């Protein structure tokens, strides 16, 4: 019976990590309200529908390229390349002893600038998103962890 419950604990850890990943995808999608910038290295590329919508807010003449709207301070980071939103790994670490199994489920970003966005820098205000991910995932995590083991 103990082995069966320990297997269920690990399976729940995986489900918790997946719930965090789903919450991360939701928090890091959508529109933001910051400044409009030209995307680097897009000169001469055709204008997309989203670029045409942002032209009036750009404030400059655009001779080619694409635009995007950045996040404002305090908002979750805007998506420019999509790397922050897509490069996450979910993990479950397991510690076993004779009669119990402990797990730690988490997600982590594989992008080198994730912490700079979360905490800010000398030149940029923070774009916090980690706490928002936890808040979004909390109801689902509580539901998973409170299920009966029978």
N, C-alpha and C positions, 0 to 999 in steps of 0.2 A: 504494500500500500504506500509506503514511504517513497519508493522508487517512482511509482506512478504520479504521486503528488509533485515530486521534484521535477519530473518531466513536464508537468503542467506549468510549473513555475517558470521554467525556461521558455516554454511556448508563449506564456503571457508576456515575458520580457520582450520577445520578438514582436508581439502585437503592440506593446507600448512603444517600442522604437519606430514601428511603422506609423503609429498614431502621431508621433512627433514629426516624422517626415511629411506626413500629409498636412499637418498644421503649418509646417515650414513652407510648403508649396503655396498654401493659401495666403499666408502673411506676406510673402515676397512677390505676390502678383498684384496686378491692378495699377491704376493711374496714381500719380503723385501730384503735388502742387508747387514744386520748386521752379527754378529758372529753366528756360529752354536753351539748349546748347546744340551745336552741330556735332554729330558723331565723328570722331576722328577717322581718318582714312576712308571717307565715303565720297570724296570729291568726284564729280562726274557721274555718280550713280543716279539712276532715275529716282524721282520723288515718289515716295510711297504715300498711301492714303493718310497715314498718321503724320507724316511730314507736312502734307498740305494743310492739315488741321492746325498744326503748330506754327505755321508761317506768320500769322498776325501777332502772335506773342513773342516771336523771335526778335523783332526790332531791328534787324539788319537785312540787307539784300542777300538772298541766297542764290549763288550762281551754280548750284549743283550740290549734291550731297543729301544727307538725311539729318533730320532733327530728332531730338528726344527731350523729354521733360525730366529733370532731375528731381530728387526728393528734397523737401524742405527740412530744416533742422527739426529733429524730433520725430520725423516720419520714418517708417521702414525704408530701406534703400530702394531706389528706383532700379528698374532693369534696363541696362544699356546693352550688355552682351549676353546676359542670361547665365553667366558662369556662376555667380553667387547662388542663384536659385537652384541650379542643376547639379552642382558639385558637392553633394553631401553624402556621408556614409552613415548608415545606422549600425549600431553595434550593441551586443549584449555580452557583458562579462559575467562569468559564473564562478562562484567560489563554493566548493563542496566540502562538507565535513561528514562525519559518520551518519548523522541523522538529519541534516538540513542542507538546503541549497539556497544561497543568496545570489541575487542578480543585481546588476546595474545596467539599465538600458539607457542609451543616449544616442544622439546624432551629433556629428561634427562636420564643419565645413572644411573642404580641401582647398579653398581659395586663400592665398596668402594675405589678402587685404580685409578679410571678414572682421577681424578684431578692430581694425582701424575704423571701419564703418560703425561698429557697435559702440566703441568708446570715443570716437572722434580723434582729431589730431590738433596740432597747433593752428592749422589753417582751415580746419573743417569741424563744424559742430557734429555731435554724435547723431547717428541714424540708428537708434536702438530697435532691435528686432527679436533678440533672444527671449526676453520676458514675454513678448507678445506671442511667440511660438508656444511657450509653456502655458500661458493662459488659454490659448485656443485649444490646446491638446488636453488640458486638465480634465474636462468632463468625460472624455472618452477613456482616458487613463484610469480615472476612478471607477468607471464602469467595468473595465477589464479586470482591475485588481480586486474588485469586490464580488466577482462571480464566485459561485459555489464550487468547491473542489470535488463534488460527488460525480 
